Amino acid sequence: MTLPLVLLHGWGVNTAIWNALIPKLEPEFELHIIELPGYGNSPPTQTEMSLVEITENVLSQAPDQAVWVGWSLGGTIALNAALTHPERIRKLQLISMTPRFLTGSGWEHGIRKEAFDQLAISFRGDYTKALQSFLRLQLYKTDRAEQRISRQMAKDLTTQIVARHTPSVAVLQNGLAILANTDLRDQLPHLTIDTQIIAGRNDPLVPIEASHFLDQNLTSPHSLIEMETGHIPFLESTKGYIKALTRFSKTES
């Protein structure tokens, strides 16, 4: 019997972000690709939803004892689920996830509020244009050739994501509010589930130091894998990512 695997996407996109991985994961896993409320075919149950409410929504769709994979905002939700319902989750993989998204007192490993506010403003207009720019920002580039590749990848991803669904401004702003107001640093020692942290050394949204903080403050069994990528390591280094996920998922704790 194949192992159940839950995939949670990040802010601003939908399940289309996982499209390229599906053929590679299907032989090994029973896939449960969950759409966050307000994205894709998943309508929000209300205009504003808290982290707790979104977590409960996702839990209602997930099988018991699955390996959970959460990317970015999806990682925040996956971590919250693991903290509040550890009996439901077999293992946890956090990709490009931070316990606190914004910088603040005693926390320099995040995005400054000015840049965050500008991001919020950009998504109030043309969603397609804003999304393509946002995806380009997330991808690591070292030279002109890689810049061309990243531009094309961002364009292709945008086409796939928009074809599936365009979220409302209210849903996008609600997600940003959750990112801005969530701080799970004090909760990390309470996590009991075997966890794998996947981090891009050149992530422009989640500094590598945030992943180091996770690594240093989790007391449950855990590991950190750093990759030469930006914010989307599972697409920027797919082969290495699939290998890491499969090995982690199939190994007994």
Secondary structure as a PSIPRED ss2 file (coil, helix, strand):
# PSIPRED VFORMAT (PSIPRED V4.0)

   1 M C   1.000  0.000  0.000
   2 T C   1.000  0.000  0.000
   3 L E   0.000  0.000  1.000
   4 P E   0.000  0.000  1.000
   5 L E   0.000  0.000  1.000
   6 V E   0.000  0.000  1.000
   7 L E   0.000  0.000  1.000
   8 L E   0.000  0.000  1.000
   9 H C   1.000  0.000  0.000
  10 G C   1.000  0.000  0.000
  11 W C   1.000  0.000  0.000
  12 G C   1.000  0.000  0.000
  13 V C   1.000  0.000  0.000
  14 N C   1.000  0.000  0.000
  15 T H   0.000  1.000  0.000
  16 A H   0.000  1.000  0.000
  17 I H   0.000  1.000  0.000
  18 W H   0.000  1.000  0.000
  19 N H   0.000  1.000  0.000
  20 A H   0.000  1.000  0.000
  21 L H   0.000  1.000  0.000
  22 I H   0.000  1.000  0.000
  23 P H   0.000  1.000  0.000
  24 K H   0.000  1.000  0.000
  25 L H   0.000  1.000  0.000
  26 E C   1.000  0.000  0.000
  27 P C   1.000  0.000  0.000
  28 E C   1.000  0.000  0.000
  29 F E   0.000  0.000  1.000
  30 E E   0.000  0.000  1.000
  31 L E   0.000  0.000  1.000
  32 H E   0.000  0.000  1.000
  33 I E   0.000  0.000  1.000
  34 I E   0.000  0.000  1.000
  35 E C   1.000  0.000  0.000
  36 L C   1.000  0.000  0.000
  37 P C   1.000  0.000  0.000
  38 G C   1.000  0.000  0.000
  39 Y C   1.000  0.000  0.000
  40 G C   1.000  0.000  0.000
  41 N C   1.000  0.000  0.000
  42 S C   1.000  0.000  0.000
  43 P C   1.000  0.000  0.000
  44 P C   1.000  0.000  0.000
  45 T C   1.000  0.000  0.000
  46 Q C   1.000  0.000  0.000
  47 T C   1.000  0.000  0.000
  48 E C   1.000  0.000  0.000
  49 M C   1.000  0.000  0.000
  50 S C   1.000  0.000  0.000
  51 L H   0.000  1.000  0.000
  52 V H   0.000  1.000  0.000
  53 E H   0.000  1.000  0.000
  54 I H   0.000  1.000  0.000
  55 T H   0.000  1.000  0.000
  56 E H   0.000  1.000  0.000
  57 N H   0.000  1.000  0.000
  58 V H   0.000  1.000  0.000
  59 L H   0.000  1.000  0.000
  60 S C   1.000  0.000  0.000
  61 Q C   1.000  0.000  0.000
  62 A C   1.000  0.000  0.000
  63 P C   1.000  0.000  0.000
  64 D C   1.000  0.000  0.000
  65 Q C   1.000  0.000  0.000
  66 A E   0.000  0.000  1.000
  67 V E   0.000  0.000  1.000
  68 W E   0.000  0.000  1.000
  69 V E   0.000  0.000  1.000
  70 G E   0.000  0.000  1.000
  71 W E   0.000  0.000  1.000
  72 S C   1.000  0.000  0.000
  73 L H   0.000  1.000  0.000
  74 G H   0.000  1.000  0.000
  75 G H   0.000  1.000  0.000
  76 T H   0.000  1.000  0.000
  77 I H   0.000  1.000  0.000
  78 A H   0.000  1.000  0.000
  79 L H   0.000  1.000  0.000
  80 N H   0.000  1.000  0.000
  81 A H   0.000  1.000  0.000
  82 A H   0.000  1.000  0.000
  83 L H   0.000  1.000  0.000
  84 T H   0.000  1.000  0.000
  85 H C   1.000  0.000  0.000
  86 P H   0.000  1.000  0.000
  87 E H   0.000  1.000  0.000
  88 R H   0.000  1.000  0.000
  89 I E   0.000  0.000  1.000
  90 R E   0.000  0.000  1.000
  91 K E   0.000  0.000  1.000
  92 L E   0.000  0.000  1.000
  93 Q E   0.000  0.000  1.000
  94 L E   0.000  0.000  1.000
  95 I E   0.000  0.000  1.000
  96 S C   1.000  0.000  0.000
  97 M C   1.000  0.000  0.000
  98 T C   1.000  0.000  0.000
  99 P C   1.000  0.000  0.000
 100 R E   0.000  0.000  1.000
 101 F C   1.000  0.000  0.000
 102 L E   0.000  0.000  1.000
 103 T C   1.000  0.000  0.000
 104 G E   0.000  0.000  1.000
 105 S C   1.000  0.000  0.000
 106 G C   1.000  0.000  0.000
 107 W E   0.000  0.000  1.000
 108 E C   1.000  0.000  0.000
 109 H C   1.000  0.000  0.000
 110 G C   1.000  0.000  0.000
 111 I E   0.000  0.000  1.000
 112 R C   1.000  0.000  0.000
 113 K H   0.000  1.000  0.000
 114 E H   0.000  1.000  0.000
 115 A H   0.000  1.000  0.000
 116 F H   0.000  1.000  0.000
 117 D H   0.000  1.000  0.000
 118 Q H   0.000  1.000  0.000
 119 L H   0.000  1.000  0.000
 120 A H   0.000  1.000  0.000
 121 I H   0.000  1.000  0.000
 122 S H   0.000  1.000  0.000
 123 F C   1.000  0.000  0.000
 124 R C   1.000  0.000  0.000
 125 G C   1.000  0.000  0.000
 126 D C   1.000  0.000  0.000
 127 Y H   0.000  1.000  0.000
 128 T H   0.000  1.000  0.000
 129 K H   0.000  1.000  0.000
 130 A H   0.000  1.000  0.000
 131 L H   0.000  1.000  0.000
 132 Q H   0.000  1.000  0.000
 133 S H   0.000  1.000  0.000
 134 F H   0.000  1.000  0.000
 135 L H   0.000  1.000  0.000
 136 R H   0.000  1.000  0.000
 137 L H   0.000  1.000  0.000
 138 Q H   0.000  1.000  0.000
 139 L C   1.000  0.000  0.000
 140 Y C   1.000  0.000  0.000
 141 K C   1.000  0.000  0.000
 142 T C   1.000  0.000  0.000
 143 D C   1.000  0.000  0.000
 144 R H   0.000  1.000  0.000
 145 A H   0.000  1.000  0.000
 146 E H   0.000  1.000  0.000
 147 Q H   0.000  1.000  0.000
 148 R H   0.000  1.000  0.000
 149 I H   0.000  1.000  0.000
 150 S H   0.000  1.000  0.000
 151 R H   0.000  1.000  0.000
 152 Q H   0.000  1.000  0.000
 153 M H   0.000  1.000  0.000
 154 A H   0.000  1.000  0.000
 155 K H   0.000  1.000  0.000
 156 D H   0.000  1.000  0.000
 157 L H   0.000  1.000  0.000
 158 T H   0.000  1.000  0.000
 159 T H   0.000  1.000  0.000
 160 Q H   0.000  1.000  0.000
 161 I H   0.000  1.000  0.000
 162 V H   0.000  1.000  0.000
 163 A H   0.000  1.000  0.000
 164 R H   0.000  1.000  0.000
 165 H C   1.000  0.000  0.000
 166 T C   1.000  0.000  0.000
 167 P C   1.000  0.000  0.000
 168 S C   1.000  0.000  0.000
 169 V H   0.000  1.000  0.000
 170 A H   0.000  1.000  0.000
 171 V H   0.000  1.000  0.000
 172 L H   0.000  1.000  0.000
 173 Q H   0.000  1.000  0.000
 174 N H   0.000  1.000  0.000
 175 G H   0.000  1.000  0.000
 176 L H   0.000  1.000  0.000
 177 A H   0.000  1.000  0.000
 178 I H   0.000  1.000  0.000
 179 L H   0.000  1.000  0.000
 180 A H   0.000  1.000  0.000
 181 N H   0.000  1.000  0.000
 182 T C   1.000  0.000  0.000
 183 D E   0.000  0.000  1.000
 184 L C   1.000  0.000  0.000
 185 R H   0.000  1.000  0.000
 186 D H   0.000  1.000  0.000
 187 Q H   0.000  1.000  0.000
 188 L H   0.000  1.000  0.000
 189 P H   0.000  1.000  0.000
 190 H H   0.000  1.000  0.000
 191 L C   1.000  0.000  0.000
 192 T C   1.000  0.000  0.000
 193 I C   1.000  0.000  0.000
 194 D C   1.000  0.000  0.000
 195 T E   0.000  0.000  1.000
 196 Q E   0.000  0.000  1.000
 197 I E   0.000  0.000  1.000
 198 I E   0.000  0.000  1.000
 199 A E   0.000  0.000  1.000
 200 G E   0.000  0.000  1.000
 201 R C   1.000  0.000  0.000
 202 N C   1.000  0.000  0.000
 203 D C   1.000  0.000  0.000
 204 P C   1.000  0.000  0.000
 205 L C   1.000  0.000  0.000
 206 V C   1.000  0.000  0.000
 207 P C   1.000  0.000  0.000
 208 I H   0.000  1.000  0.000
 209 E H   0.000  1.000  0.000
 210 A H   0.000  1.000  0.000
 211 S H   0.000  1.000  0.000
 212 H H   0.000  1.000  0.000
 213 F H   0.000  1.000  0.000
 214 L H   0.000  1.000  0.000
 215 D H   0.000  1.000  0.000
 216 Q H   0.000  1.000  0.000
 217 N H   0.000  1.000  0.000
 218 L C   1.000  0.000  0.000
 219 T C   1.000  0.000  0.000
 220 S C   1.000  0.000  0.000
 221 P C   1.000  0.000  0.000
 222 H E   0.000  0.000  1.000
 223 S E   0.000  0.000  1.000
 224 L E   0.000  0.000  1.000
 225 I E   0.000  0.000  1.000
 226 E E   0.000  0.000  1.000
 227 M E   0.000  0.000  1.000
 228 E C   1.000  0.000  0.000
 229 T C   1.000  0.000  0.000
 230 G C   1.000  0.000  0.000
 231 H C   1.000  0.000  0.000
 232 I C   1.000  0.000  0.000
 233 P H   0.000  1.000  0.000
 234 F H   0.000  1.000  0.000
 235 L H   0.000  1.000  0.000
 236 E H   0.000  1.000  0.000
 237 S C   1.000  0.000  0.000
 238 T H   0.000  1.000  0.000
 239 K H   0.000  1.000  0.000
 240 G H   0.000  1.000  0.000
 241 Y H   0.000  1.000  0.000
 242 I H   0.000  1.000  0.000
 243 K H   0.000  1.000  0.000
 244 A H   0.000  1.000  0.000
 245 L H   0.000  1.000  0.000
 246 T H   0.000  1.000  0.000
 247 R H   0.000  1.000  0.000
 248 F H   0.000  1.000  0.000
 249 S H   0.000  1.000  0.000
 250 K H   0.000  1.000  0.000
 251 T C   1.000  0.000  0.000
 252 E C   1.000  0.000  0.000
 253 S C   1.000  0.000  0.000
